[in-house]
Every structure is written in C-alpha cells, then in structure tokens.
Amino acid sequence: MSPNTPSPLPWALPLFMLLSILLLLTGQSAAQTSTSSASSWCDPDGTTPDLTILAMGASIVYGHSSTSEAGFRPRLAQLLETSNTTASMVGTQWSGNMLPSTYSNHHEAYEGATIEEYAAKIASSGAYDMNANVLMILLGTNDCWWLPNRDPEITAVEPDERKAAGLAATKRFTTFLAEIHSHAPDALVLVAELPKNSQEHADRCIQGFDAALPAVVEKAVEEGQYLVRFVKMYDVVSYEEIQVDGTHPTDRGYDLMGERWFEAIRNATEELCPEREEPEDSQDQNQDPPPTLVGNATLQNGSPGSAGSDPSTSSNSSSELPQSGGNEQAASADVEIEKVSSTGRVQTSPLWSAGLLIICVALVVA
C-alpha cells in the first residue's frame, strides 16, 4: 500500500462482518418462525393432534335440501371414524341427522348469508371461543346468487362482468380471512372453492371467485397466516349432481364433497405433522408392512377401515377413498389440496450471506 493510499477505517471490516452475520441470522430466524408456526399446531411429539372441526359457511355447509339435512358432514364423519381419526365437530348451530355416526350435528353455518353477513354473525356467536383447531370454510355462494337476483338487470350483463362480481367477492373474503386469523391464529384453516351452480349467471360469478381464491390464500400465507390451505371443490360435484334450485348438491353430491374435505384434512395434517419414523434397523424385515399413518388415522394396507367396517369402505386401494354408492367419479377424481408451503417463504441463503461477507472483506482490503 503506497504512502498516499488512505488506510481503511479500523471499524470498517468488523462492521461489514457484523452486517453479513445479521443478514444470515435474519433469514434463518424468518425460516424458523414460519416452520415453528406450522409445527406448533402438532402435538409435541410431531403427531397430529386430536381434531376439533368447525364447519363454516352458508346453506351448503348447513346441508340444505339433503335427505339428512346435514349435507356433507355425515360422510366426512364416516370417513374420520373408519380411519380411526380422533376428531369432533363443534359450533353454535346444529342441523341434520348424523346417524349412524357418533359425531354431533354442530356447525357454524348460516343459510343465505353473504361473506360480510357471515363475518358479522360469527363474530358475535361465540364460535371462536370453542378453540377449534380445524376450520373448514366454504363461503361466497350467496355473494354470487343474491346480487343478480336482487337486481334483474345484472342477470343480463356480459359474462365477464358476472365474473368480475366474483372477483370483487374475493376482496371481501380476504378481509374475512384476516379476521379469522385474529381470532384463531393457531388453527388450520381450509379454504374451499365454491361448487358449481347450474344457473349461468351465478356460475360465472363463482368461476371468477374461484379463479382468484388461490392467490388470496397464497397472500395470506405470505403475510403470516401460515396454516391456511386451499381446497379444490368446484369440480367435485357435476352439474348432474346439482338439484333443481341450481345451487345445492344431491345426496351423492354432498357425499363427494365430504370425501374431498376428508382428503383435504388428511393431506394437510400429513404435511404439517410428519410422524417420527422408527429406525430402520428396529423393524423386522420379515413382518408384514406396517399400516400407513395418516395423522392419528391408521390405514390398513392403505385403505381406511377397521374390524367390522363396511366392506365397501375397506377394500379400496391407498389412492382411493371409501366410496358411498360406487360412483366412479369419486374413485377417479384427482383429489387436490393446494399446499402453499409453510416453510422457506422468507429465507436468506447462508451461501448468499457468506458471499456477501467475502465481497465486503475484499472491498475493505482493496
């Protein structure tokens, strides 16, 4: 270094090193916060906790026009029972016959409610005080039904405008989702698409709502609602399985919805709570393969069932749900839950921080 070259400030190198270390720690801390938010939902040993389910929505969740007047809830309860999942259903409302299930018929559904009306009702109902750790939400159909039916002129507007009405409804749903998080930050929140509607004006609106919903869920996760998951529901019920009112499924349609909810719960719990595996050397290689664990559910040879269960619910492969009625649509449905990863959303790569540190040192030495 020549006599005319100014010497680096004595505190420059330690300062650059400190900044790099802080960047590294910040990234790791953010990743750990995201991971711990998800893992804290599980039991301390990493297994799925006992499930307390709050079904939220309007008349479809209520079970309107189904024979049991309980809609998809009996089928969901049947699947939870046959998979030996420890769960219960809660809510300040009740409707329908859940027999032969031992589950209660409680829920939090308000027939005819729009998103804003529902948010006001549940805020004062006391449902949030029941400490449910699984919230199943299917809400928004009435936002698409009431608007065109209150104003006949809207029924004649262009399809794109009807779809825009659905997009507008997702903004109201975004606000509601934030409210849910403020009341139940530690609950798994399953947000479902709206099912089809055989009334064209309503269905166009529903398509707009459903198209925007995945982005709503993703944004919620990015903003700290790490336990929100998206559930595909639009294609579960075909138009043939919708009743003459255009909105409510047939009994078979409701059953298909129950099966989709079951898959959504199972997929989410498997994602959040991977059970501890036994060391390989501790397993007897000559024994039959152990049953697959799904949360607290045991699937014998990959299918939900227990001794004395209905053969129709115990003979399916691991990729199939127990069927009610043998409908091929349910057997072949590509059941999906949009898993917005709860880890790695906000991370700073250690290699990136190390590279920054090297660059800083090189600049100081130069």
Secondary structure, DSSP 8 states (H G I E B T S, - for coil): --TTS----TTHHHHHHHHHHHHHHHHHHHHHHHHHHHHTTS-TTSS---EEEEEEESHHHHTTTSTTSSTTHHHHHHHHHHTT--EEEE-SEE-S--TTSSS--EEEE-TT--HHHHHHHHHHHSGGGG--SEEEEE--HHHHHHHHHHSGGGGGS-HHHHHHHHHHHHHHHHHHHHHHHHH-TTSEEEEE-----SSHHHHHHHHHHHHHHHHHHHHHHHTT-TTEEEE--TTTS-GGGB-TTSSSB-HHHHHHHHHHHHHHHHHHHHHH-------GGGS-TTS----EEETTEEEETTEE--TT--GGGTSS-TTS---SS--HHHHH----EE---SSSSS---HHHHHHHHHHHHHHHH-
